[in-house]
Amino acid sequence: QVQLVESGGGSVQTGGSLRLSCAASGVTHSAYCMGWFRQAPGKAREGVAAIYTRGGTTYYADSVKGRFTISHDNAKNTVYLQMNGLKPEDTAMYYCAPDFSVLTDACSLVPGRYRNYWGQGTQVTVSP
């Protein structure tokens, strides 16, 4: 049974930084995509960043390029999201999820591709 635990959220002011962690357990795949997603109240869930765990190919939404960095520690089965230059519009619940169906390093940022496993999320609040 795959389980995901997100942590690292909090409240910061505009321009601040946070580092989110997503610890995965029960994963038997050696290569897959892990994505970070966010959902603000009243809005649809959106993809923020994704990483292919073998080789580390990364993908980012345009809204976070240059500010967020996704990374993966294979030994710990943990994915991180370093968020710098935070803006009020980054305020949301952040989730991680794996896509085990990929056959290449072409990770998607579409939440619907990551259907089966979701963590409980971690809240990020950015004040003006």
C-alpha positions in Angstrom: 0.0 0.0 0.0 1.5 3.3 -1.1 1.3 6.0 1.4 2.4 9.7 1.0 3.1 12.1 3.8 3.5 15.8 2.9 5.1 18.3 5.4 6.8 21.6 5.5 4.0 24.0 4.9 3.4 27.1 6.9 2.7 30.8 6.8 5.2 33.2 5.3 5.3 36.7 3.9 5.6 37.6 0.3 9.1 36.8 -0.9 9.6 34.2 1.7 10.7 30.6 1.2 9.4 27.1 2.3 10.6 23.6 1.6 8.0 21.0 1.3 8.7 17.3 1.7 6.8 14.3 0.4 7.8 11.0 2.0 6.6 7.9 0.1 6.3 4.4 1.5 5.2 1.1 0.0 6.6 2.1 -3.4 7.9 -0.8 -5.4 8.5 0.9 -8.7 12.1 1.9 -9.4 11.2 4.7 -11.9 8.1 6.9 -11.9 6.9 10.5 -11.9 6.2 12.3 -8.7 4.3 15.5 -8.9 3.4 18.4 -6.7 0.0 19.9 -7.0 -1.9 22.6 -5.3 -5.5 23.6 -4.7 -6.7 26.9 -3.5 -10.3 27.3 -2.1 -12.8 27.4 -4.9 -10.2 26.5 -7.6 -9.3 23.4 -9.4 -6.3 21.4 -8.5 -3.3 22.3 -10.6 0.1 20.8 -11.3 3.0 22.7 -10.0 6.1 20.6 -10.7 7.0 17.0 -11.4 10.2 14.9 -11.5 11.1 11.6 -13.0 12.8 9.6 -10.2 15.3 7.9 -12.5 17.5 10.6 -13.9 15.8 13.6 -12.3 14.1 15.2 -15.4 11.9 18.0 -14.1 8.9 19.9 -15.2 7.4 23.1 -13.9 4.2 25.1 -14.4 4.9 28.5 -16.0 3.7 30.2 -12.9 6.5 28.8 -10.7 9.4 28.5 -13.1 12.5 30.2 -11.7 11.0 30.2 -8.2 10.3 26.6 -7.3 12.7 23.6 -7.5 11.7 20.0 -7.3 14.2 17.3 -6.3 14.2 13.7 -5.3 16.2 11.7 -2.8 16.0 8.1 -4.0 17.6 6.7 -0.8 14.8 8.3 1.3 12.1 7.9 -1.3 11.3 11.6 -0.6 10.5 14.4 -3.0 11.1 18.0 -2.1 9.7 21.2 -3.4 11.9 24.2 -2.6 9.7 27.3 -2.9 11.4 30.7 -3.1 10.0 34.1 -3.9 6.6 33.1 -2.6 3.6 35.2 -3.7 0.1 35.5 -2.2 -1.2 33.6 -5.3 0.9 30.6 -4.2 -1.4 30.2 -1.2 -3.0 26.7 -1.4 -3.0 23.2 0.0 -0.1 21.4 -1.6 -0.2 17.7 -2.4 2.2 15.2 -3.9 1.2 12.1 -5.9 3.0 9.5 -8.0 2.3 8.4 -11.6 3.5 4.8 -11.9 2.0 4.4 -15.4 4.8 6.3 -17.2 7.1 4.4 -19.5 9.5 7.3 -20.2 10.6 10.4 -18.3 7.8 12.5 -19.8 6.0 13.5 -16.7 2.6 15.2 -16.9 1.4 18.1 -14.8 -2.2 17.1 -15.3 -3.7 16.1 -12.0 -5.9 13.5 -13.7 -2.8 11.4 -14.6 -2.1 11.0 -10.9 -5.3 9.3 -10.0 -4.6 6.6 -7.5 -2.6 8.0 -4.6 -2.8 11.3 -2.8 -1.4 12.5 0.5 -3.3 14.6 3.1 -1.6 17.8 1.9 0.2 20.6 3.6 -1.1 24.2 3.8 1.0 27.0 2.4 -0.2 30.6 3.2 1.6 33.6 1.8 0.6 37.0 3.2 1.1 40.3 1.3 
